[in-house]
Amino acid sequence: MPQHEAPEAVAALHRTKSQLATVPTLDLDAIGVLQRAGVTERQPFYLGPDGSYDLHLNRFFRDLPNWGVRSENGIDGYASDIMLQCRFLHEARGGKSIWQIDSEDLRAYKYARLHAEDPDDRITGSTWTRTLAALDKWVKWSLDAGLLAEEPFRYVDKTVMTPQGPKQVRVNSESEPGSRNAAMKFLPYEDYLLWRDVGLLGYLPDGGRDPKWRGRNGERNGLFADLLVCTGMRLREAASLVLPELPPLAQGRGDVHLSPAVTKRHTPRTVFMRRKVLRDLHHHVGFERDELVQRKVAEGVYRWVDPFLVRQANRQAMVVVGKRRAWKYSDLGYADRLRLMGVDTGVRPTGPLWLWLGEDGQPLSSATWQSAFRRANERCAAFGIEFDVHPHTLRHTFAVHMLGLLLRQTIRAMGMSENRHFTSAQIKRMLIGNPMRKLQLLLGHAHEETVYIYLDVLDEAQEIVLSALAEWDEQSAVLDRIEVPAEVSR
């Protein structure tokens, strides 16, 4: 059910919530209707300015996973971009709907977004690229569904250089030149520690405790950020971990096997966490999280709608009540993991299997982490520390520092001194090949060329290559265990 709108008519985006689907006065299985229609929890849906439900546009949102947009963040981003376009058409283009859009409307929207009078309202070229990706995806889907007679926008063929040579690609004529080549943003590790301690943990910039700090989830949020920065996991991958996937503390090597059901392009991979982070995770689970779950079980809050009741679970599979075979984690997507509930021998709830929980004992969504990072940025800004950190920024931080570590290993293997100064060309020659492919595997990229962007950062920060974070040396043995196949698909 949607929230109440302001008196003025606006196009708005909402999300489904199963708890609101019960209508006591009607003999209607609303939850069953939603499930049969393929509607998941927090599924975005669009309501027009008059409150009407655009059946076809909302079907497009539900169909996005079948068109290559599988992550919750990706679906939310596409839905938000489409909604803003709908709002612009209604308010600035004579009340048009998206089904009436043409190239002139898109050009006007581009100008309004990129050249707004207020600098705070302007978007970057990369954000505009994402907007076009959402609109172009909608066009392809609508043509396939027979809802558009022809393409509403003009497309042009351009020649671009790829690692395999020149290639013809078809692009929207309103694409912003060079927007895909924007500088990669990363946060030096020393700056990360300052941002984490001040923004998430509530310290003062001088290292002292802030007596005004009232954050109740600082340790949990700081631990989540540490997990991202030491493994290179994407937000959705780290956010959807379940308890049995946590490596045993006694094992000591901190390997996390990411399921293809939650990774980009459904490609499984293994990442490794530092022993300190693994130890902190087990402490969080055994104390803070366990106390929260026991309290919520006693309060009887775990009366979920249609949960998956798990009797037993290990790192390979789990036994679910009423199911004839064990479930593998590779079969469990984001929405399924949200429904996993541990039970005892009497089938009484013992708590969610979702690793990250909120104060109410319920699983945290990816959007909650985005909000936590935004508040951390705002807190840092209040102290004059201007950091714009997002979860993906920490993935870049991991990549840059891991690249430095890989380079040090290469230098050692060649019998050279680590203090020797290398030119940019020498650095690239040493890195292209096995070390770069190792980094590709750790990050889960489909193409080795994708990680070449981090070489530009090394060109500008020679000290990163020379220092390479001594505290990460413990990962050297882990890197040696990464098997690089003879052939990697490009």
Disulfide bonds with the S-S distance in Angstrom:
none
